[in-house]
């Protein structure tokens, strides 16, 4: 009994790990956000803000709901109302911002419509398109979610606040399908950029010069977006197929928004596990820093910050030492390469060509991909004793960004 009680009241190791990693990601993503705000890059700013705030939620939620001691859980009133809507908005905002980035990069490679300097009308039109995609669609997602949400929200251990869906066709069409459609647009533009890079590789430098874009900045943004697509789109499609509801009911307002809607909060213990989408959010945060926070422009910004707080001497010293080490290693390598014979080089090339590279992709345990049954949830009335009634309702569970859907298989029955 004592050990069971200790398991409930002690913070899970993965809750601590999620909080620490999410805190690091938030700190790392602030400099790239500042740089892009300074240069008025709207789509990258939206992308970084959503990823940063999602990880801030991971940080807060892992601290608040770090154990499975449900009797002492914070009911999430206010906080979860905001977080649930933000998660739904992020499901379309992240792929939409990625779409805007890829669209702009594709326009850079468009040889038929080269623009040396955009007019005010062209800039205004491009900005309006980005606002509609990055702001308008997420707002519509939040409005539709209010219509189809079965309860205010769920609370899952460690993961925290989680949006809820009714298992209706309207929920599938308005919440589940749009992120997938936008991601298909991402795939189209990424493929178009790859095609144009191959076709116009001899004109690449001239095209970048005409658009006032550096090669490093172009490839950083392209590789960041491409990583999101390659890592997320197949998983999103697989989740949609695996979790497609087998028993979809018609949408009826009175059944979806019953007497329990505003007073009943399903609670799900985590058993120490973290949903895969939260690790995806953490990985996205680190990728943002790697691709956007380590460029030459970012380094110059860090140097200016160091100068402002009086640390320029330390930074210059570290920079000079790293440069000296790099130069000495380069010279040493150059001497060895110059004195090596041609036969040695051939032997080295032959050994390299015989090397086999193997790749392995970590599998996903099936047990973690399926949510607990709704009948396993512990209901906690927050404004009175209200259940779902004798008929019960099938509920859905939306977790994470890019429209990930987890459908609960069991029926939730009130007291």
C-alpha positions as CSV (number, residue, x, y, z in Angstrom):
1,X,0.0,0.0,0.0
2,X,2.8,2.4,0.9
3,X,4.5,1.9,-2.4
4,X,1.3,2.4,-4.4
5,X,0.6,5.6,-2.5
6,X,4.2,6.7,-3.2
7,X,3.7,6.0,-6.9
8,X,0.7,8.3,-7.0
9,X,2.2,11.2,-5.1
10,X,5.7,11.2,-6.5
11,X,6.5,13.0,-9.7
12,X,7.1,10.7,-12.7
13,X,10.6,10.8,-14.2
14,X,9.2,11.6,-17.6
15,X,7.2,14.5,-16.1
16,X,10.5,15.9,-14.8
17,X,12.2,15.3,-18.1
18,X,9.4,16.9,-20.1
19,X,9.5,20.0,-17.9
20,X,13.3,20.4,-18.1
21,X,13.5,19.9,-21.9
22,X,10.5,22.1,-22.5
23,X,12.1,24.9,-20.4
24,X,15.3,24.6,-22.4
25,X,13.4,24.7,-25.7
26,X,11.6,27.9,-24.6
27,X,14.8,29.6,-23.8
28,X,16.5,28.5,-27.0
29,X,13.7,29.6,-29.3
30,X,13.5,33.1,-27.9
31,X,16.5,34.5,-29.9
32,X,15.3,33.2,-33.3
33,X,11.9,34.7,-32.6
34,X,13.5,38.1,-31.7
35,X,15.6,38.0,-34.9
36,X,12.6,37.2,-37.2
37,X,10.4,39.8,-35.5
38,X,13.1,42.4,-36.1
39,X,13.2,41.5,-39.8
40,X,9.4,41.3,-40.1
41,X,9.3,37.7,-41.3
42,X,5.6,37.0,-40.5
43,X,5.3,33.3,-41.2
44,X,8.5,32.2,-39.4
45,X,7.4,34.4,-36.4
46,X,4.0,32.6,-36.3
47,X,5.7,29.2,-36.6
48,X,8.1,29.9,-33.8
49,X,5.5,31.5,-31.5
50,X,3.2,28.4,-31.7
51,X,6.1,26.0,-31.1
52,X,7.4,28.1,-28.3
53,X,4.0,28.4,-26.6
54,X,3.3,24.7,-27.1
55,X,6.5,23.9,-25.3
56,X,5.7,26.4,-22.6
57,X,2.4,24.5,-22.1
58,X,4.4,21.3,-21.8
59,X,6.6,22.9,-19.2
60,X,3.7,24.2,-17.1
61,X,1.5,21.0,-17.4
62,X,4.3,18.6,-16.5
63,X,4.7,20.6,-13.3
64,X,1.0,20.9,-12.4
65,X,0.0,17.3,-13.3
66,X,3.3,15.5,-12.6
67,X,1.7,12.7,-10.6
68,X,-1.4,10.4,-10.8
69,X,-2.8,11.6,-7.5
70,X,-6.1,12.6,-9.1
71,X,-7.7,13.5,-5.9
72,X,-5.4,16.5,-5.6
73,X,-5.3,17.5,-9.2
74,X,-6.0,21.1,-10.2
75,X,-9.3,21.0,-12.2
76,X,-7.7,23.3,-14.8
77,X,-10.6,25.8,-14.9
78,X,-9.5,28.8,-16.9
79,X,-6.1,27.5,-17.8
80,X,-7.3,24.4,-19.7
81,X,-10.1,26.5,-21.4
82,X,-7.3,28.6,-23.0
83,X,-4.9,25.8,-23.6
84,X,-7.4,23.5,-25.3
85,X,-8.4,26.2,-27.8
86,X,-4.7,27.1,-28.4
87,X,-3.9,23.4,-29.1
88,X,-6.7,23.2,-31.7
89,X,-5.5,26.5,-33.3
90,X,-2.0,25.2,-33.5
91,X,-3.2,22.1,-35.4
92,X,-3.8,24.3,-38.4
93,X,-1.4,27.3,-37.6
94,X,1.8,25.2,-37.7
95,X,1.2,23.6,-41.1
96,X,-0.2,26.9,-42.4
97,X,2.9,28.9,-41.3
98,X,5.1,26.2,-42.9
99,X,3.0,26.5,-46.1
100,X,3.6,30.3,-46.2
101,X,7.4,29.8,-45.7
102,X,7.5,27.2,-48.5
103,X,5.3,29.3,-50.8
104,X,7.7,32.2,-50.4
105,X,10.7,30.1,-51.1
106,X,9.0,28.6,-54.2
107,X,8.3,32.1,-55.5
108,X,12.1,32.9,-55.1
109,X,12.8,30.0,-57.5
110,X,10.0,31.0,-60.0
111,X,11.9,32.1,-63.1
112,X,8.8,33.2,-64.9
113,X,7.9,35.8,-62.3
114,X,11.2,37.3,-61.0
115,X,10.6,40.4,-59.0
116,X,13.5,42.6,-58.1
117,X,11.6,44.8,-55.8
118,X,8.0,44.3,-54.8
119,X,5.5,47.1,-55.0
120,X,3.5,48.1,-51.9
121,X,0.4,46.5,-53.5
122,X,2.3,43.2,-53.9
123,X,3.6,43.3,-50.4
124,X,0.1,44.1,-49.0
125,X,-1.4,41.2,-51.0
126,X,1.2,38.7,-49.8
127,X,0.8,39.9,-46.2
128,X,-3.0,39.5,-46.4
129,X,-2.6,35.9,-47.7
130,X,-0.2,35.1,-44.8
131,X,-2.7,36.6,-42.3
132,X,-5.6,34.6,-43.7
133,X,-3.6,31.3,-43.6
134,X,-1.7,31.8,-40.3
135,X,-4.4,33.7,-38.3
136,X,-7.7,33.3,-40.1
137,X,-7.8,29.5,-40.4
138,X,-6.7,28.9,-36.8
139,X,-9.5,31.2,-35.6
140,X,-12.0,29.2,-37.6
141,X,-10.6,26.0,-36.1
142,X,-11.3,27.4,-32.6
143,X,-14.8,28.4,-33.5
144,X,-15.6,25.0,-35.0
145,X,-14.1,23.3,-32.1
146,X,-16.6,25.0,-29.7
147,X,-19.4,23.6,-31.8
148,X,-18.2,20.0,-31.8
149,X,-16.4,19.7,-28.5
150,X,-18.1,17.0,-26.3
151,X,-16.9,18.4,-23.0
152,X,-14.9,21.4,-22.0
153,X,-11.6,19.5,-22.0
154,X,-9.8,16.4,-20.7
155,X,-6.9,16.4,-18.3
156,X,-4.3,13.7,-18.8
157,X,-1.5,13.1,-16.4
158,X,1.8,14.9,-17.4
159,X,0.3,16.0,-20.7
160,X,-2.3,18.1,-18.9
161,X,-5.0,20.0,-20.8
162,X,-6.3,18.2,-23.8
163,X,-9.1,19.3,-26.3
164,X,-12.2,17.0,-26.6
165,X,-14.2,16.1,-29.7
166,X,-17.6,14.6,-30.3
167,X,-17.5,11.6,-32.6
168,X,-19.5,13.2,-35.4
169,X,-19.0,13.8,-39.1
170,X,-18.9,17.5,-38.4
171,X,-16.0,17.1,-36.1
172,X,-14.1,15.0,-38.6
173,X,-14.7,17.5,-41.4
174,X,-14.0,20.7,-39.5
175,X,-11.2,19.7,-37.1
176,X,-9.5,16.5,-38.3
177,X,-9.4,17.0,-42.1
178,X,-8.2,20.6,-42.4
179,X,-4.6,20.1,-41.0
180,X,-4.2,17.2,-43.3
181,X,-5.2,19.2,-46.3
182,X,-2.9,22.0,-45.4
183,X,0.0,19.6,-44.9
184,X,-0.7,18.3,-48.5
185,X,-0.2,21.8,-49.6
186,X,3.2,21.8,-47.7
187,X,4.2,18.6,-49.6
188,X,3.2,20.2,-52.9
189,X,5.4,23.3,-52.4
190,X,8.3,21.3,-51.0
191,X,8.2,19.1,-54.1
192,X,8.0,22.2,-56.3
193,X,11.0,23.8,-54.6
194,X,13.0,20.5,-55.0
195,X,12.1,20.4,-58.7
196,X,13.0,24.0,-59.3
197,X,16.3,23.6,-57.4
198,X,17.2,20.8,-59.7
199,X,16.0,22.5,-62.9
200,X,17.5,25.9,-62.2
201,X,20.6,25.0,-60.2
202,X,22.8,27.0,-62.6
203,X,20.7,30.1,-62.0
204,X,20.3,29.6,-58.3
205,X,22.7,32.3,-57.1
206,X,21.1,34.9,-59.5
207,X,17.6,34.1,-58.3
208,X,18.7,34.5,-54.7
209,X,20.4,37.8,-55.5
210,X,17.3,39.1,-57.2
211,X,15.2,38.3,-54.2
212,X,17.8,39.7,-51.7
213,X,18.0,36.2,-50.0
214,X,21.2,34.5,-48.9
215,X,21.8,30.9,-49.8
216,X,22.2,29.9,-46.1
217,X,19.0,31.5,-45.1
218,X,17.1,29.9,-48.0
219,X,18.3,26.4,-47.2
220,X,17.8,26.8,-43.4
221,X,14.1,27.6,-43.9
222,X,13.7,25.0,-46.5
223,X,15.3,22.2,-44.5
224,X,13.3,23.2,-41.4
225,X,10.0,23.0,-43.3
226,X,11.1,19.8,-45.1
227,X,12.0,18.2,-41.7
228,X,8.5,19.0,-40.4
229,X,6.9,17.5,-43.5
230,X,9.0,14.3,-43.6
231,X,8.7,13.7,-39.9
232,X,5.1,14.6,-39.3
233,X,3.0,14.1,-42.5
234,X,3.4,10.2,-42.6
235,X,2.6,10.0,-38.9
236,X,-0.4,12.3,-39.3
237,X,-1.8,10.2,-42.2
238,X,-1.2,7.0,-40.3
239,X,-2.9,8.3,-37.2
240,X,-5.9,9.5,-39.2
241,X,-6.3,6.0,-40.8
242,X,-5.8,4.1,-37.5
243,X,-8.1,6.3,-35.4
244,X,-10.8,6.8,-38.0
245,X,-14.0,6.3,-36.0
246,X,-16.0,3.1,-36.8
247,X,-19.2,4.4,-35.3
248,X,-19.8,8.1,-36.3
249,X,-23.0,9.6,-35.0
250,X,-24.9,12.5,-36.5
251,X,-24.3,15.9,-35.0
252,X,-27.1,17.0,-32.7
253,X,-26.4,20.2,-30.7
254,X,-28.5,19.1,-27.7
255,X,-26.6,15.8,-27.5
256,X,-23.1,17.2,-27.9
257,X,-23.8,20.2,-25.6
258,X,-25.8,18.4,-22.9
259,X,-26.2,19.3,-19.2
260,X,-22.8,17.8,-18.4
261,X,-20.9,19.8,-21.0
262,X,-19.9,22.6,-18.7
263,X,-19.6,20.8,-15.4
264,X,-17.9,17.4,-16.0
265,X,-14.1,17.0,-16.6
266,X,-12.8,13.5,-17.5
267,X,-9.4,12.8,-15.8
268,X,-7.0,10.2,-17.1
269,X,-4.0,9.0,-15.2
270,X,-0.8,8.8,-17.3
271,X,0.9,5.8,-15.7
272,X,4.1,7.7,-16.2
273,X,3.8,7.8,-20.0
274,X,3.9,10.9,-22.2
275,X,2.0,11.0,-25.5
276,X,4.3,10.9,-28.6
277,X,3.0,14.3,-29.9
278,X,4.6,16.0,-26.9
279,X,8.0,14.6,-27.8
280,X,7.4,15.8,-31.4
281,X,6.7,19.3,-30.0
282,X,10.0,19.2,-28.1
283,X,11.9,18.0,-31.1
284,X,10.3,20.8,-33.2
285,X,11.6,23.3,-30.7
286,X,15.1,22.0,-30.9
287,X,14.9,22.0,-34.7
288,X,13.8,25.6,-34.8
289,X,17.0,26.6,-32.8
290,X,19.3,24.4,-34.9
291,X,18.1,25.8,-38.2
292,X,17.2,29.3,-37.2
293,X,19.3,30.0,-34.1
294,X,22.8,29.1,-35.3
295,X,23.1,31.1,-38.5
296,X,25.5,33.9,-39.0
297,X,22.8,36.5,-38.5
298,X,21.9,35.0,-35.2
299,X,25.5,34.8,-34.1
300,X,25.9,38.5,-34.9
301,X,22.8,39.2,-32.7
302,X,24.2,37.2,-29.9
303,X,27.4,39.2,-30.2
304,X,25.5,42.5,-30.0
305,X,23.7,41.2,-26.9
306,X,27.0,40.2,-25.3
307,X,28.4,43.7,-26.0
308,X,25.3,45.3,-24.4
309,X,25.8,43.5,-21.1
310,X,29.6,43.8,-21.2
311,X,30.6,40.3,-22.1
312,X,32.2,41.1,-25.4
313,X,35.8,40.3,-24.2
314,X,34.8,36.9,-23.1
315,X,33.0,36.2,-26.3
316,X,35.9,37.4,-28.4
317,X,38.3,35.3,-26.4
318,X,36.2,32.1,-26.9
319,X,35.7,32.9,-30.6
320,X,39.5,33.4,-31.2
321,X,40.4,30.2,-29.4
322,X,37.9,28.2,-31.4
323,X,39.2,29.8,-34.6
324,X,42.8,28.9,-33.7
325,X,41.8,25.3,-33.0
326,X,40.0,25.1,-36.3
327,X,42.9,26.6,-38.2
328,X,45.5,24.3,-36.6
329,X,43.4,21.2,-37.2
330,X,42.8,22.3,-40.8
331,X,46.5,22.8,-41.4
332,X,47.4,19.5,-39.8
333,X,44.9,17.7,-42.0
334,X,46.2,19.5,-45.1
335,X,49.8,18.4,-44.4
336,X,48.8,14.8,-44.0
337,X,46.7,14.9,-47.1
338,X,49.5,16.4,-49.2
339,X,52.1,13.8,-48.1
340,X,49.8,10.8,-48.6
341,X,50.5,8.7,-51.6
342,X,48.0,8.0,-54.4
343,X,47.9,4.3,-53.4
344,X,47.0,5.2,-49.9
345,X,44.2,7.4,-51.1
346,X,42.9,4.6,-53.4
347,X,42.9,2.3,-50.4
348,X,41.0,4.7,-48.3
349,X,38.5,5.3,-51.0
350,X,38.1,1.6,-51.5
351,X,37.5,1.0,-47.8
352,X,34.9,3.8,-47.7
353,X,33.1,2.4,-50.6
354,X,32.8,-1.0,-48.9
355,X,31.2,0.5,-45.7
356,X,27.6,-0.5,-45.2
357,X,25.3,1.9,-43.5
358,X,22.2,0.6,-41.7
359,X,19.4,2.7,-40.5
360,X,16.8,1.8,-38.0
361,X,13.7,3.7,-37.1
362,X,12.4,3.4,-33.6
363,X,9.0,1.7,-33.5
364,X,6.0,3.0,-31.7
365,X,4.5,0.7,-29.1
366,X,0.9,0.1,-30.0
367,X,-0.1,0.4,-26.4
368,X,0.9,4.1,-26.3
369,X,-0.8,5.0,-29.5
370,X,-4.3,4.2,-28.3
371,X,-5.9,6.3,-25.6
372,X,-7.5,4.9,-22.4
373,X,-11.2,4.1,-22.6
374,X,-13.4,6.9,-21.5
375,X,-14.9,4.6,-19.0
376,X,-11.5,4.6,-17.2
377,X,-11.7,8.3,-16.7
378,X,-12.5,9.6,-13.2
379,X,-15.2,12.3,-13.5
380,X,-14.9,15.4,-11.4
381,X,-17.9,17.7,-11.3
382,X,-16.6,21.2,-10.8
383,X,-19.9,23.1,-10.6
384,X,-22.2,20.4,-9.3
385,X,-23.0,16.7,-9.5
386,X,-23.9,16.2,-13.1
387,X,-23.1,13.1,-15.2
388,X,-23.7,12.2,-18.8
389,X,-27.0,10.5,-18.3
390,X,-27.9,6.8,-18.8
391,X,-27.5,6.9,-22.6
392,X,-23.9,7.9,-22.5
393,X,-22.0,9.6,-25.3
394,X,-19.0,8.6,-27.5
395,X,-16.3,11.2,-27.1
396,X,-13.1,12.0,-29.0
397,X,-9.7,13.2,-27.8
398,X,-7.5,15.6,-29.8
399,X,-3.9,15.6,-28.7
400,X,-1.1,17.8,-30.0
401,X,-0.6,19.9,-33.1
402,X,-1.1,19.1,-36.7
403,X,-4.5,17.6,-36.1
404,X,-3.7,14.5,-34.2
405,X,-6.9,12.6,-33.2
406,X,-7.3,10.0,-30.6
407,X,-10.7,8.5,-30.4
408,X,-11.9,7.0,-27.2
409,X,-13.4,3.6,-27.8
410,X,-15.6,3.3,-24.7
411,X,-18.8,5.1,-23.8
412,X,-18.7,7.6,-20.9
413,X,-21.6,7.0,-18.6
414,X,-22.5,9.4,-15.8
415,X,-23.1,8.6,-12.3
